[in-house]
Amino acid sequence: MTIETVRSAILWCTLINYGIFLVWVFVFTMTHDWMYQFHANGFNFSVEQFDMLHIAGMSIYKIGIILLNLVPYFAVLIVGRKGK
């Protein structure tokens, strides 16, 4: 496996993860009340707690994308350029 293949795979992982993140943000923003009602049936929490859980989850997911996708992508990019 070449370094270009690894770089391409990590880039695709980053794009897919950011796509999932953007869908999550869009759905949360557009269907907030419906999502709250749907989840409130099984769990007993307030709207503020619901919002906090989603925002915390989005934050953790975004940090994961940065640490597990973007940083390795830039590292492979730097290593690939040093080898040339």
OpenMM code with the backbone's topology and positions (N, CA, C; nanometers):
from openmm import Vec3, app, unit

residues = "MET THR ILE GLU THR VAL ARG SER ALA ILE LEU TRP CYS THR LEU ILE ASN TYR GLY ILE PHE LEU VAL TRP VAL PHE VAL PHE THR MET THR HIS ASP TRP MET TYR GLN PHE HIS ALA ASN GLY PHE ASN PHE SER VAL GLU GLN PHE ASP MET LEU HIS ILE ALA GLY MET SER ILE TYR LYS ILE GLY ILE ILE LEU LEU ASN LEU VAL PRO TYR PHE ALA VAL LEU ILE VAL GLY ARG LYS GLY LYS".split()
positions = [
    Vec3(0.0852, -0.1173, 0.0000),
    Vec3(0.0000, 0.0000, 0.0000),
    Vec3(0.0900, 0.1240, 0.0000),
    Vec3(0.0618, 0.2137, -0.0913),
    Vec3(0.1440, 0.3332, -0.1019),
    Vec3(0.0918, 0.4429, -0.0089),
    Vec3(0.1759, 0.5404, 0.0124),
    Vec3(0.1376, 0.6515, 0.0994),
    Vec3(0.0239, 0.7330, 0.0367),
    Vec3(0.0179, 0.7366, -0.0960),
    Vec3(-0.0917, 0.8065, -0.1634),
    Vec3(-0.2253, 0.7372, -0.1366),
    Vec3(-0.2243, 0.6045, -0.1311),
    Vec3(-0.3457, 0.5291, -0.1015),
    Vec3(-0.3918, 0.5562, 0.0412),
    Vec3(-0.2988, 0.5580, 0.1348),
    Vec3(-0.3325, 0.5864, 0.2743),
    Vec3(-0.3871, 0.7283, 0.2869),
    Vec3(-0.3218, 0.8232, 0.2231),
    Vec3(-0.3671, 0.9623, 0.2273),
    Vec3(-0.5076, 0.9749, 0.1699),
    Vec3(-0.5325, 0.9085, 0.0592),
    Vec3(-0.6651, 0.9132, -0.0024),
    Vec3(-0.7708, 0.8502, 0.0879),
    Vec3(-0.7385, 0.7380, 0.1509),
    Vec3(-0.8334, 0.6715, 0.2405),
    Vec3(-0.8660, 0.7593, 0.3617),
    Vec3(-0.7645, 0.8214, 0.4195),
    Vec3(-0.7877, 0.9079, 0.5357),
    Vec3(-0.8695, 1.0305, 0.4947),
    Vec3(-0.8432, 1.0842, 0.3774),
    Vec3(-0.9204, 1.1988, 0.3297),
    Vec3(-1.0671, 1.1611, 0.3118),
    Vec3(-1.0944, 1.0440, 0.2535),
    Vec3(-1.2326, 0.9989, 0.2379),
    Vec3(-1.2994, 0.9761, 0.3730),
    Vec3(-1.2262, 0.9207, 0.4685),
    Vec3(-1.2812, 0.9038, 0.6037),
    Vec3(-1.3189, 1.0388, 0.6639),
    Vec3(-1.2337, 1.1373, 0.6445),
    Vec3(-1.2610, 1.2716, 0.6959),
    Vec3(-1.3864, 1.3303, 0.6322),
    Vec3(-1.3973, 1.3190, 0.5013),
    Vec3(-1.5133, 1.3737, 0.4312),
    Vec3(-1.6426, 1.3032, 0.4719),
    Vec3(-1.6381, 1.1726, 0.4849),
    Vec3(-1.7566, 1.0974, 0.5261),
    Vec3(-1.7970, 1.1346, 0.6682),
    Vec3(-1.7001, 1.1446, 0.7581),
    Vec3(-1.7310, 1.1811, 0.8967),
    Vec3(-1.7863, 1.3226, 0.9064),
    Vec3(-1.7295, 1.4175, 0.8304),
    Vec3(-1.7857, 1.5526, 0.8308),
    Vec3(-1.9255, 1.5539, 0.7701),
    Vec3(-1.9503, 1.4690, 0.6714),
    Vec3(-2.0846, 1.4572, 0.6155),
    Vec3(-2.1847, 1.4091, 0.7192),
    Vec3(-2.1479, 1.3063, 0.7945),
    Vec3(-2.2336, 1.2562, 0.9020),
    Vec3(-2.2580, 1.3654, 1.0055),
    Vec3(-2.1522, 1.4363, 1.0404),
    Vec3(-2.1644, 1.5447, 1.1379),
    Vec3(-2.2610, 1.6532, 1.0888),
    Vec3(-2.2482, 1.6925, 0.9633),
    Vec3(-2.3349, 1.7969, 0.9092),
    Vec3(-2.4805, 1.7508, 0.9014),
    Vec3(-2.5032, 1.6244, 0.8689),
    Vec3(-2.6391, 1.5709, 0.8685),
    Vec3(-2.6958, 1.5752, 1.0099),
    Vec3(-2.6158, 1.5362, 1.1086),
    Vec3(-2.6595, 1.5395, 1.2481),
    Vec3(-2.7003, 1.6817, 1.2880),
    Vec3(-2.6151, 1.7793, 1.2565),
    Vec3(-2.6442, 1.9187, 1.2907),
    Vec3(-2.7710, 1.9655, 1.2190),
    Vec3(-2.7831, 1.9334, 1.0909),
    Vec3(-2.8999, 1.9749, 1.0130),
    Vec3(-3.0286, 1.9131, 1.0691),
    Vec3(-3.0263, 1.7821, 1.0936),
    Vec3(-3.1461, 1.7146, 1.1447),
    Vec3(-3.1804, 1.7658, 1.2839),
    Vec3(-3.0809, 1.7839, 1.3687),
    Vec3(-3.1049, 1.8354, 1.5033),
    Vec3(-3.1662, 1.9750, 1.4979),
    Vec3(-3.1168, 2.0580, 1.4088),
    Vec3(-3.1664, 2.1949, 1.3986),
    Vec3(-3.3075, 2.2000, 1.3404),
    Vec3(-3.3306, 2.1234, 1.2355),
    Vec3(-3.4590, 2.1312, 1.1647),
    Vec3(-3.5720, 2.0532, 1.2324),
    Vec3(-3.5385, 1.9462, 1.3020),
    Vec3(-3.6435, 1.8616, 1.3610),
    Vec3(-3.6288, 1.8529, 1.5125),
    Vec3(-3.5841, 1.9602, 1.5741),
    Vec3(-3.5547, 1.9592, 1.7174),
    Vec3(-3.6745, 1.9145, 1.8010),
    Vec3(-3.7885, 1.9760, 1.7787),
    Vec3(-3.9060, 1.9442, 1.8611),
    Vec3(-3.9508, 1.8001, 1.8425),
    Vec3(-3.9510, 1.7534, 1.7185),
    Vec3(-3.9892, 1.6147, 1.6927),
    Vec3(-3.8916, 1.5177, 1.7585),
    Vec3(-3.7607, 1.5467, 1.7454),
    Vec3(-3.6601, 1.4596, 1.8071),
    Vec3(-3.6760, 1.4562, 1.9585),
    Vec3(-3.7032, 1.5725, 2.0167),
    Vec3(-3.7209, 1.5764, 2.1617),
    Vec3(-3.8414, 1.4920, 2.2034),
    Vec3(-3.9519, 1.5083, 2.1345),
    Vec3(-4.0715, 1.4304, 2.1683),
    Vec3(-4.0475, 1.2817, 2.1501),
    Vec3(-3.9774, 1.2456, 2.0456),
    Vec3(-3.9463, 1.1046, 2.0191),
    Vec3(-3.8617, 1.0443, 2.1301),
    Vec3(-3.7592, 1.1164, 2.1736),
    Vec3(-3.6695, 1.0648, 2.2772),
    Vec3(-3.7261, 1.0819, 2.4171),
    Vec3(-3.8128, 1.1785, 2.4373),
    Vec3(-3.8683, 1.2029, 2.5706),
    Vec3(-3.9625, 1.0909, 2.6132),
    Vec3(-4.0158, 1.0162, 2.5177),
    Vec3(-4.1049, 0.9053, 2.5523),
    Vec3(-4.0316, 0.7970, 2.6311),
    Vec3(-3.9096, 0.7676, 2.5965),
    Vec3(-3.8353, 0.6612, 2.6638),
    Vec3(-3.7465, 0.7099, 2.7763),
    Vec3(-3.7104, 0.8370, 2.7733),
    Vec3(-3.6195, 0.8928, 2.8728),
    Vec3(-3.6863, 1.0118, 2.9396),
    Vec3(-3.6493, 1.0359, 3.0621),
    Vec3(-3.7097, 1.1456, 3.1357),
    Vec3(-3.6056, 1.2572, 3.1530),
    Vec3(-3.5993, 1.3487, 3.0555),
    Vec3(-3.5096, 1.4628, 3.0683),
    Vec3(-3.5732, 1.5861, 3.0072),
    Vec3(-3.5234, 1.7007, 3.0475),
    Vec3(-3.5792, 1.8281, 3.0014),
    Vec3(-3.5228, 1.8647, 2.8638),
    Vec3(-3.5796, 1.9680, 2.8061),
    Vec3(-3.5316, 2.0167, 2.6767),
    Vec3(-3.3869, 2.0628, 2.6885),
    Vec3(-3.3539, 2.1287, 2.7992),
    Vec3(-3.2165, 2.1761, 2.8198),
    Vec3(-3.1192, 2.0593, 2.8276),
    Vec3(-3.1579, 1.9526, 2.8967),
    Vec3(-3.0724, 1.8350, 2.9055),
    Vec3(-3.0585, 1.7669, 2.7695),
    Vec3(-3.1672, 1.7618, 2.6946),
    Vec3(-3.1646, 1.7053, 2.5598),
    Vec3(-3.0685, 1.7833, 2.4707),
    Vec3(-3.0792, 1.9162, 2.4745),
    Vec3(-2.9893, 2.0001, 2.3951),
    Vec3(-2.8442, 1.9820, 2.4380),
    Vec3(-2.8206, 1.9766, 2.5689),
    Vec3(-2.6855, 1.9600, 2.6194),
    Vec3(-2.6250, 1.8268, 2.5740),
    Vec3(-2.7043, 1.7205, 2.5767),
    Vec3(-2.6555, 1.5895, 2.5334),
    Vec3(-2.6163, 1.5911, 2.3861),
    Vec3(-2.6998, 1.6524, 2.3042),
    Vec3(-2.6681, 1.6564, 2.1616),
    Vec3(-2.5491, 1.7456, 2.1324),
    Vec3(-2.5426, 1.8611, 2.1954),
    Vec3(-2.4294, 1.9507, 2.1709),
    Vec3(-2.2994, 1.8884, 2.2220),
    Vec3(-2.3047, 1.8220, 2.3374),
    Vec3(-2.1856, 1.7526, 2.3880),
    Vec3(-2.1462, 1.6396, 2.2933),
    Vec3(-2.2447, 1.5659, 2.2449),
    Vec3(-2.2155, 1.4579, 2.1502),
    Vec3(-2.1551, 1.5096, 2.0216),
    Vec3(-2.2095, 1.6183, 1.9703),
    Vec3(-2.1540, 1.6795, 1.8491),
    Vec3(-2.0114, 1.7276, 1.8720),
    Vec3(-1.9867, 1.7853, 1.9890),
    Vec3(-1.8522, 1.8339, 2.0212),
    Vec3(-1.7527, 1.7189, 2.0283),
    Vec3(-1.7900, 1.6132, 2.0943),
    Vec3(-1.7016, 1.4966, 2.1052),
    Vec3(-1.6770, 1.4351, 1.9677),
    Vec3(-1.7832, 1.4259, 1.8870),
    Vec3(-1.7691, 1.3703, 1.7526),
    Vec3(-1.6756, 1.4561, 1.6672),
    Vec3(-1.6913, 1.5887, 1.6768),
    Vec3(-1.6061, 1.6782, 1.5993),
    Vec3(-1.4602, 1.6686, 1.6449),
    Vec3(-1.4375, 1.6602, 1.7751),
    Vec3(-1.3007, 1.6429, 1.8257),
    Vec3(-1.2428, 1.5113, 1.7761),
    Vec3(-1.3267, 1.4070, 1.7729),
    Vec3(-1.2823, 1.2781, 1.7192),
    Vec3(-1.2436, 1.2878, 1.5732),
    Vec3(-1.3207, 1.3605, 1.4949),
    Vec3(-1.2865, 1.3785, 1.3534),
    Vec3(-1.1515, 1.4476, 1.3405),
    Vec3(-1.1317, 1.5512, 1.4190),
    Vec3(-1.0058, 1.6258, 1.4110),
    Vec3(-0.8881, 1.5383, 1.4526),
    Vec3(-0.9013, 1.4699, 1.5666),
    Vec3(-0.7887, 1.3917, 1.6181),
    Vec3(-0.7638, 1.2630, 1.5406),
    Vec3(-0.8698, 1.1997, 1.4927),
    Vec3(-0.8544, 1.0687, 1.4309),
    Vec3(-0.8541, 1.0717, 1.2784),
    Vec3(-0.8873, 1.1848, 1.2192),
    Vec3(-0.8886, 1.1949, 1.0739),
    Vec3(-0.8001, 1.3066, 1.0212),
    Vec3(-0.8235, 1.4292, 1.0673),
    Vec3(-0.7484, 1.5420, 1.0124),
    Vec3(-0.6011, 1.5394, 1.0505),
    Vec3(-0.5722, 1.5134, 1.1761),
    Vec3(-0.4313, 1.5105, 1.2193),
    Vec3(-0.3540, 1.4006, 1.1469),
    Vec3(-0.4070, 1.2764, 1.1396),
    Vec3(-0.3337, 1.1753, 1.0609),
    Vec3(-0.3208, 1.2128, 0.9128),
    Vec3(-0.4227, 1.2770, 0.8568),
    Vec3(-0.4141, 1.3181, 0.7166),
    Vec3(-0.2984, 1.4150, 0.6961),
    Vec3(-0.2890, 1.5163, 0.7825),
    Vec3(-0.1794, 1.6127, 0.7693),
    Vec3(-0.0443, 1.5481, 0.7967),
    Vec3(-0.0397, 1.4534, 0.8894),
    Vec3(0.0861, 1.3833, 0.9164),
    Vec3(0.1305, 1.3028, 0.7945),
    Vec3(0.0388, 1.2326, 0.7324),
    Vec3(0.0723, 1.1548, 0.6126),
    Vec3(0.1086, 1.2485, 0.4981),
    Vec3(0.0419, 1.3614, 0.4905),
    Vec3(0.0736, 1.4604, 0.3877),
    Vec3(0.2164, 1.5124, 0.4050),
    Vec3(0.2546, 1.5421, 0.5284),
    Vec3(0.3896, 1.5911, 0.5550),
    Vec3(0.4936, 1.4835, 0.5281),
    Vec3(0.4672, 1.3626, 0.5731),
    Vec3(0.5616, 1.2525, 0.5513),
    Vec3(0.5756, 1.2236, 0.4029),
    Vec3(0.4658, 1.2306, 0.3289),
    Vec3(0.4716, 1.2065, 0.1853),
    Vec3(0.5527, 1.3101, 0.1113),
    Vec3(0.5478, 1.4340, 0.1551),
    Vec3(0.6247, 1.5398, 0.0890),
    Vec3(0.7729, 1.5331, 0.1238),
    Vec3(0.8034, 1.4847, 0.2453),
    Vec3(0.9443, 1.4730, 0.2860),
    Vec3(1.0133, 1.3625, 0.2053),
    Vec3(0.9354, 1.2609, 0.1678),
    Vec3(0.9941, 1.1489, 0.0942),
    Vec3(1.0272, 1.1825, -0.0498),
    Vec3(0.9747, 1.2925, -0.1014),
    Vec3(0.9971, 1.3276, -0.2423),
    Vec3(1.1191, 1.4115, -0.2605),
] * unit.nanometer
topology = app.Topology()
chain = topology.addChain("A")
for resn in residues:
    res = topology.addResidue(resn, chain)
    for name in ("N", "CA", "C"):
        topology.addAtom(name, app.Element.getBySymbol(name[0]), res)
